[in-house]
Structures are given as structure tokens and as C-alpha cells.
Amino acid sequence: MLNLIMTAFHVVFFGLIIIAGFCNGKVENLVKPGGIAPYGVSGILDGAAIVYFSYIGYDTVSTMAEEIRNPSKTLPVGIVCSVLIVSALYCLMALALCLLLPYNMVPGCYCQWKRMKSKRLKQ
């Protein structure tokens, strides 16, 4: 039951971000800084590699096959539907965030490992 509540919370939260992005964002933020793909194919592949790791949790669905009534029919449908729904939400949320803020306005030192690396080099 808690899992269902948390999933509903996440979907509502993502929905609010998507609505806010499409209502308050600007289309010019997608192309203004340096075009549609300023880092070329390598930038697109780097982003795709990062997104790949968000799909790691789908193997836990297949371990629940013992608890499903007709796993040969319902398990593939459930996995495909969940992948499609999550992919759509992820793409819509990424697009909404890109509409809100151009990529060149994201702070350069936005992740913890970069801060730790720079502190280690100073010592």
C-alpha cells in the first residue's frame, strides 16, 4: 500500500513539474544558447547513457512473477506499459525543464563529486 501511495505521489509531482514547465517556459530556451544539439552526437549519447541507469529497477518486476496469477500474459504487458509510461513522463519532464531554463544557465558545479574532486585537488 505504501508503494502505491509513493508511486502516486511521484506521478503527481512529475505532473506538476510538466504543467509548470509548459505553462511558464519559453520555446526559445531550447535553441537560444547554441542550437538544438550544441555538444553534437557525443552529448546526446552521454545523456542517453545517464538515462539508461534510470531503468535499472525493472528487473524487480520480473522477480514478482510468483505472485501474479497469469505471469506469461500479464508480466510482459506490465513491463512494457511501465516502460512506456515512465519514458513518456521522463521525456515530458526533461522537455519542461529545458523550456524553463536554458542549459547554459545551469550552474557549472552542480554535483557533489565535482566539489569533492576540486577540494581534493587543492589539498
C-alpha positions as CSV (number, residue, x, y, z in Angstrom):
1,M,0.0,0.0,0.0
2,L,2.8,2.4,0.8
3,N,4.4,1.6,-2.5
4,L,1.2,2.6,-4.3
5,I,1.0,5.8,-2.3
6,M,4.6,6.8,-3.1
7,T,4.1,6.0,-6.8
8,A,1.0,8.2,-7.0
9,F,2.9,11.0,-5.2
10,H,5.8,10.8,-7.7
11,V,3.4,10.8,-10.7
12,V,1.5,13.8,-9.3
13,F,4.8,15.6,-8.6
14,F,6.1,15.0,-12.1
15,G,2.8,16.1,-13.5
16,L,3.1,19.4,-11.6
17,I,6.6,20.0,-13.0
18,I,5.4,19.2,-16.5
19,I,2.5,21.5,-16.3
20,A,4.6,24.3,-14.8
21,G,7.2,23.9,-17.4
22,F,4.8,24.0,-20.3
23,C,2.8,26.9,-18.9
24,N,5.8,29.1,-17.8
25,G,8.6,28.0,-20.2
26,K,9.8,29.6,-23.4
27,V,10.4,27.7,-26.6
28,E,13.4,29.9,-27.4
29,N,15.2,28.3,-24.4
30,L,15.5,25.1,-26.5
31,V,17.5,26.8,-29.3
32,K,18.8,30.1,-27.9
33,P,22.2,29.2,-26.3
34,G,23.8,27.1,-29.1
35,G,21.2,25.3,-31.2
36,I,19.4,22.1,-30.7
37,A,22.4,19.9,-30.1
38,P,25.3,22.1,-29.1
39,Y,27.5,19.2,-28.0
40,G,26.7,17.1,-31.0
41,V,26.2,13.3,-31.1
42,S,28.6,12.8,-28.1
43,G,26.4,15.0,-25.9
44,I,23.3,13.1,-27.0
45,L,25.0,9.7,-26.3
46,D,26.3,10.9,-22.9
47,G,22.7,11.9,-22.0
48,A,21.3,8.6,-23.2
49,A,23.9,6.7,-21.1
50,I,22.8,8.6,-18.0
51,V,19.2,7.9,-18.7
52,Y,19.8,4.2,-19.2
53,F,20.6,3.8,-15.5
54,S,17.1,5.1,-14.6
55,Y,15.7,1.8,-16.0
56,I,17.7,-0.5,-13.6
57,G,14.7,-1.1,-11.3
58,Y,12.7,-3.1,-13.9
59,D,14.3,-6.4,-13.1
60,T,12.5,-6.3,-9.7
61,V,9.2,-6.6,-11.6
62,S,10.2,-9.9,-13.1
63,T,11.0,-11.3,-9.6
64,M,7.4,-10.8,-8.6
65,A,6.3,-13.4,-11.2
66,E,5.5,-15.9,-8.4
67,E,2.8,-13.6,-7.0
68,I,1.0,-13.0,-10.3
69,R,-2.0,-15.1,-11.4
70,N,-1.1,-15.4,-15.1
71,P,2.5,-14.3,-15.4
72,S,3.1,-15.4,-19.0
73,K,0.5,-12.8,-20.2
74,T,0.4,-10.1,-17.5
75,L,4.1,-9.7,-16.8
76,P,5.2,-8.7,-20.3
77,V,2.2,-6.3,-20.6
78,G,3.0,-4.8,-17.2
79,I,6.7,-4.3,-18.0
80,V,6.0,-2.8,-21.5
81,C,3.3,-0.5,-20.1
82,S,5.5,0.7,-17.2
83,V,8.5,1.3,-19.5
84,L,6.3,3.4,-21.9
85,I,4.7,5.4,-19.1
86,V,8.0,6.1,-17.4
87,S,9.6,7.0,-20.7
88,A,6.8,9.4,-21.6
89,L,6.9,11.1,-18.1
90,Y,10.7,11.3,-18.2
91,C,10.8,12.9,-21.7
92,L,8.0,15.3,-20.9
93,M,9.7,16.4,-17.6
94,A,13.0,16.8,-19.3
95,L,11.4,18.9,-22.0
96,A,9.5,21.0,-19.5
97,L,12.7,21.7,-17.5
98,C,14.5,22.7,-20.7
99,L,11.7,25.1,-21.5
100,L,12.1,26.7,-18.1
101,L,15.9,27.1,-18.1
102,P,18.5,27.1,-20.9
103,Y,21.3,24.6,-20.4
104,N,23.9,27.3,-20.2
105,M,22.3,28.8,-17.1
106,V,22.7,25.6,-15.1
107,P,25.5,26.1,-12.6
108,G,28.8,24.6,-13.6
109,C,29.4,22.9,-10.3
110,Y,26.1,21.3,-9.8
111,C,27.0,17.8,-8.5
112,Q,28.7,16.8,-5.3
113,W,31.5,14.7,-6.8
114,K,32.8,17.7,-8.7
115,R,33.0,19.7,-5.5
116,M,34.8,16.9,-3.7
117,K,37.2,16.4,-6.6
118,S,38.1,20.1,-6.6
119,K,38.6,20.2,-2.8
120,R,40.9,17.1,-3.1
121,L,43.0,18.8,-5.8
122,K,43.5,21.9,-3.6
123,Q,44.9,19.9,-0.7
